[in-house]
């Protein structure tokens, strides 16, 4: 599965682009990243994790991409 073309919330095509050409970094504190990774390892997708933890989808997606750079995250 590939990265979404548009932000699920605002429909922006540049939702994961900071202008540098590199994927956006999550900027989440370590404890929030751990919570994301634990749920992701339990089989949750990024959208479900985002809703459950109250973290923006793009931050969750970026955190998962940081941890697993060679695979496409589950949406």
C-alpha distances in whole Angstrom, upper triangle without the diagonal:
4,7,9,12,14,15,15,19,21,19,19,17,18,17,16,19,22,23,23,20,19,16,18,20,20,24,24,27,26,27,24,22,23,23,19,18,20,19,15,17,18,15,15,12,12,14,16,17,18,20,22,23,23,21,20,16,16,18,16,13,15,17,14,13,16,16,13,13,12,9,6,7,7,8
4,6,9,12,13,14,18,19,16,16,14,15,14,13,15,19,20,20,17,16,13,16,17,18,22,22,25,25,27,24,21,23,23,19,19,22,20,16,19,20,17,16,13,13,14,17,18,18,20,22,23,23,21,18,15,14,16,15,11,13,15,13,11,15,16,13,12,12,9,6,8,9,9
4,6,9,10,11,15,15,13,13,11,12,11,9,12,15,17,17,15,13,11,12,15,15,19,19,23,23,25,22,19,22,21,18,18,21,19,16,19,20,18,16,13,11,12,16,16,15,18,20,21,20,18,15,12,10,13,12,9,10,13,12,10,14,15,13,12,13,10,7,8,9,8
4,5,7,8,12,12,10,10,9,10,9,9,12,16,17,19,16,15,13,14,16,16,20,20,24,25,26,23,21,23,22,19,20,22,20,18,21,22,19,17,13,11,11,15,16,15,17,20,20,20,17,14,11,10,14,13,10,12,15,14,13,16,18,17,16,16,14,10,10,11,8
4,7,9,12,12,9,8,6,8,8,9,11,15,16,17,15,15,13,14,17,18,21,22,26,27,29,25,24,26,26,22,23,26,24,21,24,26,23,21,17,15,15,18,19,18,20,23,23,22,20,16,13,12,16,16,13,14,18,17,16,19,21,19,18,19,17,13,14,14,12
4,6,9,8,5,5,5,7,7,9,11,14,16,18,16,16,14,14,17,17,20,21,25,27,28,24,23,26,25,21,23,26,24,21,25,26,23,21,17,15,13,17,18,16,18,21,21,20,17,14,11,11,14,15,13,14,18,18,17,20,22,21,20,21,19,16,15,15,13
4,5,6,5,5,7,8,5,8,11,14,16,18,17,17,14,13,16,15,18,19,22,24,25,21,20,23,22,19,21,24,21,20,23,24,22,19,15,13,11,15,16,13,14,18,18,16,14,10,8,8,12,13,11,13,16,16,16,19,21,20,20,21,19,16,15,15,12
4,6,6,8,10,12,9,11,15,17,20,22,21,20,17,16,18,17,20,20,23,25,25,21,21,23,22,18,21,23,20,19,22,23,20,17,14,11,9,12,14,11,12,16,17,15,13,10,8,9,13,13,12,14,17,17,17,20,22,21,21,23,20,17,15,14,10
4,6,8,11,12,10,13,15,17,20,23,22,21,18,17,19,17,19,19,23,25,25,21,21,24,22,19,22,24,21,21,24,25,22,19,16,13,11,14,15,12,12,16,16,13,13,9,9,10,13,14,14,16,18,19,19,22,24,24,24,26,23,20,18,17,14
4,5,9,10,8,12,14,16,18,21,21,21,18,17,19,18,20,21,24,27,27,23,23,26,25,22,25,27,25,24,27,28,26,22,19,16,14,17,18,15,15,19,19,16,15,12,11,11,14,16,15,17,20,21,21,23,25,25,25,27,25,21,20,20,16
4,6,9,8,11,13,16,17,20,19,20,17,17,20,19,21,22,26,28,29,25,25,28,26,23,26,28,25,24,28,28,26,23,19,17,15,18,19,16,17,21,21,19,17,14,12,12,16,17,16,17,20,21,20,23,25,25,24,25,23,20,19,19,15
4,5,6,9,10,13,14,17,16,17,15,14,17,17,20,21,25,27,28,25,24,28,27,23,26,28,26,25,28,29,27,24,21,18,16,20,21,18,19,23,22,20,18,14,13,11,15,17,15,16,19,20,19,22,24,24,23,25,23,20,19,20,17
4,6,8,9,12,12,15,14,15,13,13,17,18,20,22,26,28,29,26,25,28,27,24,26,29,27,25,28,29,27,24,21,18,17,21,22,19,21,24,24,22,20,16,14,12,16,17,15,15,19,20,18,20,23,23,21,22,21,18,18,19,16
4,6,5,8,9,12,11,12,10,10,14,15,17,20,23,25,27,24,23,26,26,23,25,28,26,24,27,29,27,25,21,18,18,21,21,19,21,24,23,21,18,15,14,11,14,16,14,14,17,18,16,18,22,21,19,21,20,18,18,19,17
4,6,8,11,13,12,12,10,9,12,12,15,17,20,22,24,21,20,23,23,19,21,24,23,21,24,26,24,21,18,15,14,18,18,15,17,20,20,18,15,11,10,7,10,13,11,11,14,16,14,16,19,19,18,20,19,16,16,17,15
4,7,9,11,10,9,6,6,9,10,13,15,19,20,22,19,18,21,21,18,19,23,21,19,22,25,23,20,17,14,15,18,17,15,18,21,19,18,15,12,10,7,9,11,9,8,12,13,11,13,16,16,15,17,16,14,14,16,14
4,5,7,7,7,6,6,10,12,14,17,20,22,24,22,20,24,24,21,22,26,25,23,26,28,26,24,21,18,18,22,21,19,22,24,23,21,18,15,14,10,12,14,12,11,14,16,13,14,18,18,16,18,18,16,17,19,18
4,6,7,7,7,6,9,11,13,16,19,21,24,21,20,24,25,22,23,27,26,24,27,30,28,26,23,20,21,24,23,20,23,25,24,22,18,16,15,12,13,16,14,12,15,17,15,15,19,20,18,20,21,19,19,22,21
4,6,8,9,9,12,15,16,20,23,25,27,25,24,27,28,25,26,30,30,28,30,33,31,29,26,23,24,27,26,24,27,29,27,26,22,19,19,15,16,19,17,15,18,20,18,18,22,22,19,22,22,21,22,24,23
4,5,8,9,11,15,16,19,22,24,27,25,23,26,28,25,26,29,29,27,30,32,31,30,27,23,25,28,27,25,28,30,28,27,23,21,20,16,17,20,18,15,18,19,17,16,20,20,17,20,21,20,21,24,24
4,7,9,12,15,17,20,23,25,28,25,23,26,28,25,25,29,29,26,28,31,29,28,25,22,24,27,26,24,27,30,28,27,23,21,19,16,17,19,16,14,17,18,15,15,19,19,15,17,18,18,19,22,22
4,6,9,12,14,17,20,21,24,22,20,23,24,21,22,25,25,23,25,28,27,25,22,20,22,25,23,22,25,27,25,25,21,19,18,14,14,16,14,11,14,15,12,12,15,15,12,14,16,15,16,20,20
4,7,9,12,15,18,19,21,19,17,20,21,18,18,22,22,19,22,24,23,22,19,16,18,21,19,18,22,23,22,21,18,15,14,10,11,13,10,7,10,12,9,9,13,13,10,13,14,13,13,16,16
4,6,9,12,15,16,19,17,15,18,19,16,17,21,21,19,21,24,23,21,18,15,17,20,18,16,20,21,19,19,15,13,12,8,8,11,9,6,9,11,9,9,13,14,12,15,16,15,14,17,17
4,6,9,12,13,16,14,12,15,17,14,15,19,19,17,20,23,22,20,18,15,17,20,17,16,19,20,18,18,14,13,12,9,8,10,9,6,7,10,9,7,11,13,12,15,16,15,14,17,17
4,5,9,10,13,10,9,12,13,11,13,16,16,15,18,20,20,18,16,13,15,17,14,12,16,17,14,14,10,10,10,7,5,7,8,5,5,9,9,8,11,13,13,17,17,16,14,16,16
4,7,9,12,10,9,13,14,13,14,17,18,18,20,22,23,21,19,16,17,19,16,14,18,18,15,15,11,11,13,10,7,10,11,9,8,12,12,11,13,16,16,20,20,19,17,20,19
4,6,8,6,6,10,10,10,12,14,15,15,18,20,20,18,17,14,16,17,14,12,15,15,12,12,9,10,12,11,7,8,11,9,8,11,13,11,13,16,17,20,20,19,17,19,18
4,6,5,6,9,10,11,12,14,16,17,18,20,22,20,20,17,19,19,16,15,18,17,13,14,11,13,15,15,11,12,14,13,10,13,15,13,14,17,19,22,22,22,20,21,21
4,5,5,6,9,10,10,12,14,15,16,18,20,19,19,17,19,19,16,16,19,17,14,16,13,16,17,16,13,12,15,13,10,13,15,12,12,16,18,21,21,21,19,21,21
4,5,5,6,9,10,11,13,14,15,17,19,18,19,17,19,18,14,15,17,15,12,14,13,16,17,17,14,13,16,15,12,14,17,15,14,18,20,23,23,23,20,21,21
4,5,5,6,9,10,11,12,14,16,17,15,16,13,15,15,11,11,13,12,9,10,9,12,13,14,10,9,13,13,10,12,15,14,13,16,19,22,21,20,17,18,18
4,5,5,6,9,10,10,12,14,15,14,14,12,15,15,11,12,15,14,11,13,10,12,13,13,9,8,11,10,7,8,11,10,9,13,15,18,17,17,14,16,17
4,5,5,6,9,10,10,12,14,14,15,14,16,15,12,13,16,14,12,14,13,15,16,16,13,11,13,13,10,10,14,12,10,13,16,19,18,19,16,17,18
4,6,5,6,9,10,11,13,11,13,12,14,13,9,11,13,10,8,12,11,14,14,15,13,10,13,14,11,11,15,14,13,15,18,21,20,19,16,16,17
4,6,5,6,9,10,11,9,10,8,11,10,7,8,11,10,8,11,9,12,11,12,10,7,9,11,8,8,12,12,10,12,15,18,16,15,12,12,13
4,5,5,6,8,10,9,10,10,13,13,9,12,15,13,12,15,13,15,14,15,12,9,11,12,8,7,11,11,8,10,13,16,14,14,11,12,14
4,5,5,6,9,9,11,12,14,13,10,13,15,13,12,15,15,17,16,17,15,12,14,15,12,11,14,14,12,13,17,19,17,17,14,14,15
4,5,5,7,6,8,9,11,9,7,10,12,10,10,13,13,15,14,16,14,11,13,15,12,11,14,15,13,14,17,19,17,16,13,12,13
4,5,5,5,6,7,10,9,7,11,13,12,12,15,14,15,13,15,13,10,10,13,10,8,11,13,11,11,14,15,13,12,9,8,10
4,5,7,9,11,14,13,11,14,16,15,15,18,17,19,17,18,17,13,14,15,13,10,13,14,11,11,15,16,14,14,11,11,13
4,6,9,12,14,12,11,14,16,13,14,18,18,19,18,20,19,15,16,18,16,13,16,18,15,15,18,19,17,16,13,12,14
4,7,10,12,10,10,14,15,14,15,18,18,19,16,18,18,14,14,17,15,12,15,17,15,14,17,18,15,14,11,9,11
4,7,8,6,6,10,11,10,12,14,14,15,13,15,15,11,12,15,14,11,15,17,15,15,18,18,15,14,10,8,9
4,6,5,6,9,10,11,12,14,13,13,10,12,13,10,9,13,12,10,12,15,14,13,16,17,13,11,8,5,5
4,6,5,6,9,10,10,12,10,10,7,9,9,6,6,10,10,8,10,13,13,13,15,16,13,11,7,6,5
4,5,5,6,9,10,10,10,9,6,9,11,8,8,12,13,12,14,16,17,17,18,20,17,14,10,9,6
4,5,5,6,9,10,10,11,9,12,13,10,11,15,14,13,16,18,18,18,20,21,18,16,12,10,8
4,5,5,6,8,8,9,8,11,11,7,9,12,11,11,14,16,15,16,18,20,18,16,12,10,9
4,6,5,6,5,6,5,9,8,6,9,11,11,12,14,16,16,17,19,21,19,17,13,12,10
4,6,5,7,8,8,12,12,10,12,15,15,15,18,20,20,21,23,25,22,19,16,14,12
4,6,8,10,11,14,13,11,14,17,15,15,19,20,20,21,23,25,23,21,17,15,14
4,5,9,10,13,11,9,13,15,13,14,18,18,18,20,22,25,23,21,17,16,15
4,7,9,12,11,10,13,15,14,16,19,19,20,22,23,26,24,22,18,18,16
4,6,8,7,7,10,11,11,13,15,16,17,19,20,23,21,19,16,16,14
4,6,5,6,9,10,11,13,14,16,17,18,19,22,20,18,15,15,13
4,5,5,6,8,10,11,12,14,16,16,17,19,17,15,12,12,9
4,5,5,6,8,10,10,12,14,15,15,18,16,14,12,13,11
4,5,5,6,9,10,10,12,14,15,18,17,15,12,14,13
4,5,5,6,9,10,11,12,13,16,15,13,10,11,10
4,5,5,6,9,10,10,11,13,12,10,7,9,8
4,5,5,6,9,10,10,13,12,11,9,12,12
4,5,5,6,9,10,13,13,12,10,12,13
4,5,5,6,8,11,9,9,6,9,10
4,5,5,5,8,8,7,7,10,12
4,6,6,9,10,11,10,14,15
4,6,9,10,11,10,13,15
4,6,6,8,8,11,14
4,6,8,9,13,15
4,7,9,13,15
4,6,9,12
4,7,9
4,6
4
